Amino acid sequence: MNPPETKRPPAYFSLSADFVAAVLATVVLTVVAMDRPYVDAGPLTWLSASAQVGPGVGGGAASLLVWLLWGLQAAVGDVLWAAKLMGVLAGTGCVVFATRALGPWAGLWLLGQLSLLGAVAAADPGLVVVMCLMGALSFGLRGGGFTAGVFAGLAVGAGPWAWPAILWVVWTARQKIRVLLSLALLIGMWHRLGVPVIPAFSLPSAVSLAPWERVSTLGQWVVLGGLIAVVFGSIRRARPPQILFGFALFSLIGALCIPSTPAPLLHIQFALVLGLARLEWGRWVLAGALVSLGFQLDEVMTPTQSEVGRAQVIRGMSGRPGSAMCTTETFVRPSASGWLVPCVGIVHLGLAPTAIHPEDVLAGASQVGADWFAVEERAILFTYPWLQDLLEPPYPAGFSVEVESQGWRVFKLDRP
């Protein structure tokens, strides 16, 4: 006589892999974003300047990124924290979409990469476009045709440079017609609203070698290992490596032909590092992700001496009226109204670095109406040799120190 079957009682709660990835990524990326009270991303500075005047109004760019930052700033009250919130949400979305498309190990592996952590720490606006691309790729692979098209359309509205990767997403989607329909609908909407949807193209051989130099930034060992993994996986005709390899290849062609592609090339890096997560070594990938996360967090959250000094002088200059010139354009300070105030780099004087003297700075400040001059000691020592009189007193006439810290000084200018 067989014993009666006993039913296992239902669990009080169950956690899916994507839910766990979302919670873990949100916690880790929030800590990373809040740890740094400043940003290095030049694109964020100009995005803030465009959002401050209003999306598409008075010279402001008509872009989904501008609208998103403008809305978050209105809700939060400070553009820096609005940008950090945008970075955390985009980074978490990348982790979740990697988990849903490639498995639970993929999201954890991506979370432990320096490229993702650094982009969130710097509040890189391009991460939003990458999140939309990964969302389109994830839904396209799993049969969500309309949703994949929506994410692809959002990527176009936020960054038209994403078109080459979007073409690959459409080609590999299971429901291509639905993807194309929703994508076309959104593109028509963006065109109606004045959002640019077509990037400017140029042949790499006709301009310069700058695009090739940007490709050389992918020299991390994990990216090289991912490239080997997707190439060998493609040779074995495994579908996920083939898709990742094609995504990276189309994105690379776009980076070489579209000058507006952001230099970090995050979408290419993510596609390649995820190639390692597709190896059939789940537990080892998990262990590697946790170890990598520990090392990378320490590297991202440990500021250099120059970064500490810059944060202190920025804090001392926060809210002060007037514009500033600078030797290093990462001197970006918040205004009293909660927006970011960029500085005018002395590279815009139109002189060679070895031909700029203190009197040239004063003359340039008079032309642009600058009241302050932010100086990084490292920039003077290695780039502007004739400004070394600003490194120690007595300072040249017209320069008086207002704020100084480790490796940084801000001078009040007595313009002629």
Secondary structure, 3 states (H helix, E strand, C coil): CCCCCCCCCCCCCCCCHHHHHHHHHHHHHHHHHHHCCCCCCHHHHHHHHHHHHCCCCCCCCCCHHHHHHHHHHHHHCCHHHHHHHHHHHHHHHHHHHHHHHHCHHHHHHHHCCHHHHHHHHCCCCHHHHHHHHHHHHHHHHCCCHHHHHHHHHHHHHHCHHHHHHHHHHHHHCCCHHHHHHHHHHHHHHHHHHCCCCCCCCCCHHHCCCHHHHHHHHHCCHHHHHHHHHHHHHHHCCCHHHHHHHHHHHHHHHHHHHCCCCCCCCHHHHHHHHHHHHCCCCHHHHHHHHHHHHHHHHHHHHCCCHHHHHHHHHHHHHCCCCCEEEECCCCCCEECCCCCEECCEEHHHHCCCHHHCCHHHHHHHHHHHCEEEEEEEHHHHHHCCHHHHHHCCCCCCCCEEEEEEECCEEEEEECCC
